[in-house]
Amino acid sequence: MTSTKESANAIASGIRSHQQLIDGEWVAAASGQTFDDINPYTGEVFARIPASGAADAKRAIDAAEKAFPAWAKLGARARQALFLKAADIVERRADELVSIMALETGASNAYSRFQIQWSAGLLRQAAGYPYLSGGEIVPSDTPGVFAMAIRKPLGVVAGISPWNGALALGLRTVVSPLACGNTVVLKPSEEAPICAGLVIGEILHEAGFPAGVINVITHAPSQIGPIADELFESRAVRAYNFTGSSATGSMLAARAGKHLKRIALELGGYNPMLVLHDADLAYSVDTAIFASFFHQGQICMNTRKILVARPLFDDFLERFVERAKALKPGDPTNPATKIGPLINDQAVAKVRDGIASAVALGARVVAGGNHNGRCFEPTVLVNVPTNAPIYCEEVFGPVVLIEPFDDEQEAVQKANGSDYGLSASIMSRDAWRAITLAGQIEAGMVNVNGPTMGGEPQIPFGGVKDSGWARFGRWAIDIFSDLHLVTVSEQKRHYPF
Ligand code: NAD
């Protein structure tokens, strides 16, 4: 970690120096410490970021608690206007955001533009939630009683965001809670503190969200402990919106559960694609290539396993391997680059080890398998034995398994064979048969004749099993508000004594 004095030198060297957002002010960490934000492609320092601790988290929680009553009372029209303005700011800053996402997270131009479109959509969808979250009238069995179930915000919500879909998922962590009238402390991933946090603070601050309504605090790698303690032990924080790995999600759910607080969980995935015997082969290959390798396999919804009807298997494999070999990872700041670097060296090691252990157990690499620094080749594995960890665990990189199946029930069984249940896709010319099979797949989202990735802001996005349980889109209103019952008796009631 470095001090504020050293960050003055960083500015001179062209390295961006950031502050965090607490109570409407851009401030350094209370300790004055910073940490280096690394460009995953070059390995160079890209920015210096406040390295916060418990004192910063407490200040942010206090600011959010103080801002809550006025924000909760603000009228729907005023709240809506802020979200619409924020969406316009996202679009105005699009080119700059593309550049920051490439430098901080290795995102390709196409992936960054997808995130920008999604982010603006999220904000515009959320702009309608203040009008949707009034509550309802409940018919009463007691004559003359009028019962109102009134929706109310919860209070302070802590958002914990991942690095991989940094901008869109960082925004998803905050927009629903805010739109429901909660105030937020956002703690972005230490791997993308700018895109998954500070830039979101800038956008919402510029849009005019009042001081303390959105706070963003950042921390150095391995320094989450004191901040997590503040966020999870504070009585003022009423709920958590977490997107990240299933392992972290499980641990944080236990922490939230200890204090009987709610936590929305959007976790990892191991997403199968089923190519049925009547599928359009060329389109299936196009879809599978995109779904397997977009953002170099670092999206929760990437296809991890492709199950192909045996009559199509050889042809599918040949075409898929040829396409995979043609995808060359490179510099994400070049708009022509389709595949960028992995986020860090640990991610590279995880992918490498996943492939190596599968190969040791008899799997065959038919494309890729190597890396140059953090640039990992799109990799295709066949004959992967069921006891290889990669057979059902997410390695979160550009690796996909392909295997044949003989009958569709076998394919469904294999598709359901992991602990995850985020998304799946089924390719077939017979859409009705595919829909029937879709009902048997244990996943929160199934796309027929589309990729496993289906992120639109208005869908009930979310998984089952170890992929979590939260649903976004307007369904998030149920998570981030409470129903309070108020009844009124028109006349005197009669009691048994
Ligand atoms: P991660 O679990 O390592 O980190 C996610 C967040 O949790 C980060 O902000 C991190 O700092 C924080 N965190 C880690 N330990 C913590 C602790 N002890 N207390 C409090 N916070 C803690 O995940 P990641 O590597 O950032 O993201 C990749 C994972 O997220 C993959 O598994 C991917 O599938 C999943 N993901 C899921 C979705 C979805 O919508 N389902 C979307 C994106 C990513």
Boltz pocket constraint, residues with backbone or C-beta under 6 A from the ligand:
constraints:
  - pocket:
      binder: B
      contacts: [[A, 160], [A, 161], [A, 162], [A, 163], [A, 164], [A, 165], [A, 169], [A, 187], [A, 188], [A, 189], [A, 190], [A, 224], [A, 228], [A, 243], [A, 244], [A, 245], [A, 246], [A, 247], [A, 248], [A, 249], [A, 252], [A, 266], [A, 267], [A, 268], [A, 269], [A, 299], [A, 300], [A, 301], [A, 394], [A, 396], [A, 422], [A, 463], [A, 467], [A, 468]]
      max_distance: 6.0
